[in-house]
Amino acid sequence: MARAVTEALWSLAANGDAECFIARRIFPSLPSYADHFTCAVPMTRIRDIAHRGDIPKHMKDEIKHTLQNKLHRCADPGDLVTLDKLMERVHREGSYSPAFVRELEIFHVELREFFNA
């Protein structure tokens, strides 16, 4: 959608000075469609984490229901709070494989970057 609006604004801006002025005022308000803002890495990684074979079913289900499905439907910064709580519990319990914990920590960094947090 942002790309289509941007293209329409460029066409409008070519019509004259007033139109160009209006277009320049609108451009900063448009969401970016640059690759680093439309990155799907965190969403793909959480799916892979949720389907790992080295975690118990209750953890898989929790990840799927509280993070994976939510992120795919309507990701928001509140998901960082959910992940923080999950990470805290995983570290506190200490019973999960190092590979799983490492992947979860990588996902945590990626999600923070995704939300620019």
N, C-alpha and C positions, 0 to 999 in steps of 0.2 A: 504494500500500500504506500509506504513512504517513497519508494522508487517511482511509482506512478505520479504521486503528487509532485515530486521533485521535477520530473520530466515536464509536467503540465506547467509548473512555475517557470521553468526555463523558456518554454514557448511563450508564456505570458510576458516575461521580462523582455522579450525581443520586440514587443509592441510599442515601447516608448519609455521615456524616463519615469513617468508616474508608475507604470506597471513594474518597471525594474525596481523602483523604491519599495513597492509593496512586496514583491517577491523576496528582496533582501531581508525584509522584516520577518517574513514567514520561515525562511530557510533554517534559522537556528532552533526553531521550535519542533522541527521534524525529527523523528527518531532516525537513528543511523541504521543503514543496512550494510555497513561494512562487515567484512568477514569476522573480525574479532568481536563484533557485537551480536552476531547471529550464530555463534559457535555452538555446536551441539555436543561437544565433548563431555561436559558434566552429565548430561542426560543419558548419553550412551554408557558412560562409566557406571552410573548408579544401576542401570539395568544389568550390566555384567556382574556387579557386586551382588545384587539381589539373587542372581542365579548361580552363585558359587556353590560348589559341592562341599566346602569345608566349614560351613556354618549351619547351626541347627535350624530346623524348619521355623520355629517361632521367630528367630531373627530374620530369616528370609521374608516371612510374612510381614513383620514390622517394617522392614525396609521398603517392601513393595507398597504397603498401605499408607505409611506416613510420609514417605519421600518420593519414591519412583512415580507412583500414579499421580500424586499431587504436582510434582514438577512437570510432568508431561501435560497436565491439564491447565494449570495456572500457577506457574512458579512465581514466588514472591520472596522478599527478604526474610519473612517469618520462617521459611524453610531452613534458614541458617540456624535459628534457635532450636528447631527440631533436631537438626544434625548435631549441634553442640551437645544437646542432652544425650543423644545416642552415643556420641563419641565418649562422653564422660562415663557413661555406663559400661561401654566396651572396655575402657581403660581400667575402671574400678573392678570389674569382674575378673579381668585378666585371663579368661579361659578361651579366648579366640586365637586362631592361628596368626602368627606374625604376618603372613602374606595378606590375610584379610584386613588386618589392622592397617597395614601399609597402604593398601588400596583405598581404604576408607579415609585415611589421612590425605592421600593425593586428591581424592574427590572433594574433601573439605577445602583444600586450597583452591581447587578449580571452581568450586561453587562460590567461594568468597570473591574470586576474580570476576566471575560471571556477574555477580551483583555489585561489583566495584566496592566491596566492603573491606 
